[in-house]
Amino acid sequence: MMKPILEELKRKMGDTVNIIKADVDKNPNAVMAYNIQGVPTLAISKTEIYCGDKVV
């Protein structure tokens, strides 16, 4: 559902954005570090700093 929108965003913005997809089953440390409570989770950050449920 989000994938086509994110692909379009990447196409329009090119190298100015990074879109990262992570498998929560293979990355349980990321789940805990970013306080992911549901899937899918979308976090957007201008500063690239993600703190729990808030992007700073």
C-alpha positions as CSV (number, residue, x, y, z in Angstrom):
1,M,0.0,0.0,0.0
2,M,2.8,2.5,0.9
3,K,5.3,1.0,-1.6
4,P,4.0,2.7,-4.8
5,I,3.9,6.1,-3.0
6,L,7.4,5.7,-1.6
7,E,8.7,4.6,-5.0
8,E,7.2,7.7,-6.6
9,L,8.7,9.9,-3.9
10,K,12.1,8.4,-4.5
11,R,11.7,8.9,-8.3
12,K,10.8,12.6,-7.8
13,M,13.4,13.4,-5.1
14,G,16.2,11.2,-6.3
15,D,19.3,11.2,-4.0
16,T,17.9,13.8,-1.7
17,V,16.0,11.1,0.2
18,N,16.7,7.6,1.5
19,I,13.9,5.1,1.7
20,I,14.8,2.1,3.9
21,K,12.8,-1.0,4.3
22,A,13.6,-3.3,7.3
23,D,12.3,-6.8,8.1
24,V,11.3,-6.6,11.7
25,D,11.6,-10.4,12.1
26,K,15.3,-10.2,11.0
27,N,16.0,-7.0,12.9
28,P,14.6,-7.3,16.4
29,N,17.1,-4.8,17.8
30,A,15.7,-2.1,15.5
31,V,12.2,-2.9,16.7
32,M,13.2,-2.2,20.3
33,A,15.5,0.8,19.4
34,Y,12.8,2.6,17.5
35,N,9.9,1.5,19.7
36,I,8.0,-0.1,16.8
37,Q,4.7,-1.2,18.0
38,G,3.0,-2.1,14.7
39,V,3.7,-3.0,11.2
40,P,4.0,-1.2,8.9
41,T,5.6,1.7,10.6
42,L,6.6,4.8,8.7
43,A,9.1,7.3,10.1
44,I,10.1,10.4,8.3
45,S,13.0,12.6,9.4
46,K,14.6,15.7,8.1
47,T,17.5,15.4,10.5
48,E,17.9,11.7,10.3
49,I,17.4,11.4,14.1
50,Y,14.6,9.0,15.2
51,C,13.8,8.8,19.0
52,G,11.3,6.2,19.9
53,D,7.9,7.3,18.7
54,K,9.1,10.8,17.7
55,V,11.2,12.0,14.9
56,V,13.5,14.9,15.9
